[in-house]
Structures are given as structure tokens and as C-alpha cells.
Amino acid sequence: MARYPYLIVGGGMTADAAVRGIRELDANAPIGLVGAETDPPYARPPLSKALWKGQSFESVWRKTADVGVDLHLGRRVTTLDLPGKRVVDDRGAEYTFDKLLLATGGTPRRLPFGGEHVTYFRTLDDYRQLRALADHGKSFAVIGGGFIGSEIAAALAIQGCKVTMLFPDDGIGARVFPEDLARFLIGYYGEKGVDVQPGQRVSGIAESGSRVVVETKSGLSVTVDGVVAGIGISPNTDLASAAGLVVDDGVVVDERLRTNHPDVFAAGDVARFFAPALGARIRVEHEDNALTMGRAAGRSMAGDPTPYAHLPFFYSDLFELGYEAVGELDPRGESVADWKEPFREGVVYYLSGGRVRGVLLWNTWGQVDPARALIAEPGPFRANDLVGRLS
């Protein structure tokens, strides 16, 4: 049995950031990390962005071991015993702890069909397998028009692959972008050689010789070499729930990132936390939250009393277009678009009750902190108040 003053369950960016946060306050205490993947912690965003544009593969490594941590990789924790302050992994190894961090992330949602013919793009192994196919100029069906689907479709097209996008919404990114912008992206992707098929619900995936046939409810049939699905993730809360921790679409934490057990913390994709700027609990599945929250959780475990009040941002690259976004982006409510060049450069503000709840910075850079400050303001705001506010 291994004993650790600090034990981290999870092997991603949040876990790496937590190790570094602990080390800022406690340079020498043993830290243990138990991760399900066989790879040590790595940066996830390059898997769907920079690695497809020539960035070195070696650049993804976080080099977590260099700051002093015992890595127990290729192991999945199956039991969390809170009274005994003990966890057990799938090989039967036991670890005891004084402070524990749950950085268990999320698992991609899966289709009820397709089996091994579908790649649910999330891990470094997924990248390796997909890149090997893409380098041979294969054809792909990308299921999903959201964050991952739009990035992977662009990445594959950049490699010269034939790409068909299939999704049920009316536009790309329709669940976060205003309707006119989401529809513009259909034509934009088409100009880049992507066959975009909105309003399509995939109903079946079947093998056809060495290829795969994807069928939709409307009768469309696409034959491809590979299928990638990006249809969201579900937070990995089973371990926490079984141990009696409070779970509500994520592990619920307080301002110190503690669960309802004072020595158990949670951070990253799996954590549901209170965002003061929004006055609401949220769960965020992006890099900025993983790194900032992970570091804050590590520091909190090591005794830092500072409340976590950070409002995370997220970003993406869509061929030559790119964006950064802060807060809640709900296109079903009121929005104000301030375009310098329609759909090419500008800012979109999302409002509710006269307050700015979210900001989309479309090909507009260096404005994340001002956007955060704007969201924190009580308002009320009218459309004319926001035109030219951020640029």
C-alpha cells in the first residue's frame, strides 16, 4: 500500500496543473498520480489544432514527472473509500491519502451503433490512429457540428482528406453561435472542400468491405474510410457518486474546490463550481479551466485559502478563422453582433435580463480580460451600449 499526503486521480492537464500548484507551496511532500491512460500528462488542444498544422509532436508533453510526482499510469481507480481515506485501482493496488483530488475528466458520449468503426476523438491514442489514416488521404465522415466536430473536420480537410460533416442542427456551432454565423460557416467549410450536411441525424453505421457506410434518418448514405464522432462528453462522476460525494452534472465543489468531504477536492471537466461573475454554478470542459482550476485545486490542497473566482475562456481554430469566448454563449436568447467585417471579424455579446452573460471574440484578440470584466458588470446594457465596447 502506497501512502501519499497528496493523491490525484486522473492523468490529464488538470492533474498536471494540480501537481504544479501543490509544488508552489509544498516543495517536498510526496505526490501520487493515478491515471487511466498509459501516456503521461499531455496538452490536449494540439490534438485537434496545432499538431495538424505542423507543430512538433514532442511539444504536447507536460513533463509532469520533472516536478516530483509518482506516476501510476494505465490504472483506473475503481474504489474510493472515504472513511479509510483510501483508493483501489483496477489491478488491486491500494493508495492512502491525506488530501485527494478528483481530476477524472469526462468520457465521450457514444452512438448506440458503429462499435469499433467510430473514433470518439479525445485521447492521444485517438490522434495517433486518426493521423495515420489521414496521412494516407482517406475519406471521413465527421458526426457532430460542435466544438470537436468542427475542429476535426477542418484538421482532416487541411490534410487533403475528403470530409463529410453530418449533424442535426441547422448550422456549424449552432448551439453557441448566432444563427446567421452558424449558417455562414456551412458555406465557409464548403469553400474549404468539406461536404457539410446539416439537419442530418445518423441512424446507422455498417461495414462495407474495407470501408464504412454511414446512413441518416432522411435516407442519406455516405461511404467512407473512417468515422469520427464528436457529440460531447459526460463527466466521470461514478467514483464520486459511489463514495457519497454530491454530484449534479459534475462533482459539486465549494469556493476552495472542496467536495462535501473536507479532504477531497475536484477540478477540471468533472467539477461543477460557482462562478461569481455569472452568479451561477457551471461546469467547463476547456483548457483554460483545466489549467487554472487544476493549479488552484493543488494550491488549495496545500493550504491556500484563496477562493476560486476565475471565469474560464475557450477558443478554437476553424481554418483561417479563430475565436475566443468567455461566459455563457446561448444563442436562444438576446445577442448583439458588432461586426467590423460580417462573420470575419467582430464581437458578439450574449445578454439576459440586461446583463452580458457571454462574449464571443471572433477573430478579435487580446480582449478576454475586458470581456470578463464586462460580464461581471451589473448593467443593465442595451445594444447601443455594447457597439464598439470591445474591439
ChimeraX attribute file (.defattr): number of C-alpha atoms within 10 A of each C-alpha:
attribute: neighborCount
match mode: 1-to-1
recipient: residues
	/A:1	11
	/A:2	10
	/A:3	15
	/A:4	20
	/A:5	15
	/A:6	23
	/A:7	28
	/A:8	29
	/A:9	24
	/A:10	25
	/A:11	27
	/A:12	26
	/A:13	28
	/A:14	34
	/A:15	33
	/A:16	29
	/A:17	25
	/A:18	27
	/A:19	28
	/A:20	23
	/A:21	24
	/A:22	25
	/A:23	20
	/A:24	13
	/A:25	15
	/A:26	16
	/A:27	11
	/A:28	11
	/A:29	13
	/A:30	14
	/A:31	21
	/A:32	23
	/A:33	26
	/A:34	25
	/A:35	25
	/A:36	19
	/A:37	18
	/A:38	14
	/A:39	15
	/A:40	21
	/A:41	25
	/A:42	21
	/A:43	17
	/A:44	18
	/A:45	15
	/A:46	18
	/A:47	24
	/A:48	23
	/A:49	19
	/A:50	16
	/A:51	18
	/A:52	20
	/A:53	12
	/A:54	8
	/A:55	12
	/A:56	11
	/A:57	12
	/A:58	9
	/A:59	13
	/A:60	18
	/A:61	14
	/A:62	16
	/A:63	12
	/A:64	21
	/A:65	14
	/A:66	7
	/A:67	13
	/A:68	16
	/A:69	21
	/A:70	14
	/A:71	18
	/A:72	19
	/A:73	17
	/A:74	16
	/A:75	21
	/A:76	18
	/A:77	21
	/A:78	14
	/A:79	18
	/A:80	20
	/A:81	14
	/A:82	18
	/A:83	7
	/A:84	9
	/A:85	15
	/A:86	20
	/A:87	23
	/A:88	19
	/A:89	20
	/A:90	13
	/A:91	11
	/A:92	13
	/A:93	12
	/A:94	15
	/A:95	19
	/A:96	22
	/A:97	22
	/A:98	14
	/A:99	20
	/A:100	28
	/A:101	27
	/A:102	26
	/A:103	31
	/A:104	30
	/A:105	26
	/A:106	18
	/A:107	15
	/A:108	17
	/A:109	14
	/A:110	17
	/A:111	16
	/A:112	9
	/A:113	13
	/A:114	18
	/A:115	11
	/A:116	8
	/A:117	17
	/A:118	19
	/A:119	20
	/A:120	22
	/A:121	21
	/A:122	19
	/A:123	14
	/A:124	19
	/A:125	14
	/A:126	14
	/A:127	18
	/A:128	12
	/A:129	12
	/A:130	20
	/A:131	18
	/A:132	11
	/A:133	16
	/A:134	23
	/A:135	12
	/A:136	11
	/A:137	16
	/A:138	18
	/A:139	21
	/A:140	25
	/A:141	26
	/A:142	25
	/A:143	29
	/A:144	27
	/A:145	30
	/A:146	20
	/A:147	19
	/A:148	23
	/A:149	26
	/A:150	24
	/A:151	20
	/A:152	27
	/A:153	29
	/A:154	24
	/A:155	25
	/A:156	25
	/A:157	22
	/A:158	16
	/A:159	16
	/A:160	15
	/A:161	21
	/A:162	20
	/A:163	24
	/A:164	22
	/A:165	25
	/A:166	27
	/A:167	24
	/A:168	17
	/A:169	19
	/A:170	17
	/A:171	25
	/A:172	30
	/A:173	22
	/A:174	21
	/A:175	18
	/A:176	19
	/A:177	21
	/A:178	22
	/A:179	16
	/A:180	12
	/A:181	18
	/A:182	21
	/A:183	18
	/A:184	16
	/A:185	19
	/A:186	21
	/A:187	16
	/A:188	17
	/A:189	20
	/A:190	14
	/A:191	10
	/A:192	12
	/A:193	17
	/A:194	20
	/A:195	18
	/A:196	24
	/A:197	21
	/A:198	18
	/A:199	15
	/A:200	21
	/A:201	19
	/A:202	21
	/A:203	16
	/A:204	15
	/A:205	22
	/A:206	15
	/A:207	14
	/A:208	11
	/A:209	7
	/A:210	8
	/A:211	14
	/A:212	21
	/A:213	20
	/A:214	21
	/A:215	19
	/A:216	18
	/A:217	12
	/A:218	11
	/A:219	11
	/A:220	14
	/A:221	14
	/A:222	15
	/A:223	19
	/A:224	20
	/A:225	19
	/A:226	22
	/A:227	25
	/A:228	22
	/A:229	25
	/A:230	24
	/A:231	19
	/A:232	17
	/A:233	16
	/A:234	15
	/A:235	22
	/A:236	21
	/A:237	21
	/A:238	16
	/A:239	18
	/A:240	22
	/A:241	15
	/A:242	14
	/A:243	13
	/A:244	14
	/A:245	18
	/A:246	17
	/A:247	19
	/A:248	12
	/A:249	15
	/A:250	27
	/A:251	31
	/A:252	25
	/A:253	23
	/A:254	17
	/A:255	16
	/A:256	22
	/A:257	28
	/A:258	24
	/A:259	25
	/A:260	16
	/A:261	13
	/A:262	12
	/A:263	16
	/A:264	23
	/A:265	26
	/A:266	32
	/A:267	35
	/A:268	33
	/A:269	26
	/A:270	26
	/A:271	34
	/A:272	24
	/A:273	27
	/A:274	21
	/A:275	18
	/A:276	14
	/A:277	18
	/A:278	19
	/A:279	9
	/A:280	9
	/A:281	14
	/A:282	17
	/A:283	21
	/A:284	21
	/A:285	18
	/A:286	16
	/A:287	20
	/A:288	19
	/A:289	22
	/A:290	27
	/A:291	24
	/A:292	21
	/A:293	29
	/A:294	29
	/A:295	25
	/A:296	28
	/A:297	31
	/A:298	33
	/A:299	24
	/A:300	24
	/A:301	29
	/A:302	19
	/A:303	13
	/A:304	15
	/A:305	12
	/A:306	11
	/A:307	12
	/A:308	19
	/A:309	15
	/A:310	16
	/A:311	23
	/A:312	21
	/A:313	22
	/A:314	17
	/A:315	17
	/A:316	18
	/A:317	18
	/A:318	18
	/A:319	17
	/A:320	8
	/A:321	13
	/A:322	16
	/A:323	18
	/A:324	20
	/A:325	24
	/A:326	22
	/A:327	24
	/A:328	19
	/A:329	21
	/A:330	18
	/A:331	16
	/A:332	13
	/A:333	11
	/A:334	15
	/A:335	21
	/A:336	18
	/A:337	19
	/A:338	21
	/A:339	16
	/A:340	13
	/A:341	8
	/A:342	12
	/A:343	19
	/A:344	15
	/A:345	18
	/A:346	21
	/A:347	27
	/A:348	22
	/A:349	28
	/A:350	27
	/A:351	24
	/A:352	14
	/A:353	11
	/A:354	14
	/A:355	19
	/A:356	28
	/A:357	24
	/A:358	24
	/A:359	29
	/A:360	26
	/A:361	24
	/A:362	21
	/A:363	17
	/A:364	18
	/A:365	14
	/A:366	11
	/A:367	16
	/A:368	20
	/A:369	12
	/A:370	14
	/A:371	23
	/A:372	23
	/A:373	11
	/A:374	21
	/A:375	24
	/A:376	18
	/A:377	14
	/A:378	11
	/A:379	13
	/A:380	12
	/A:381	15
	/A:382	13
	/A:383	14
	/A:384	10
	/A:385	10
	/A:386	17
	/A:387	16
	/A:388	12
	/A:389	12
	/A:390	20
	/A:391	18
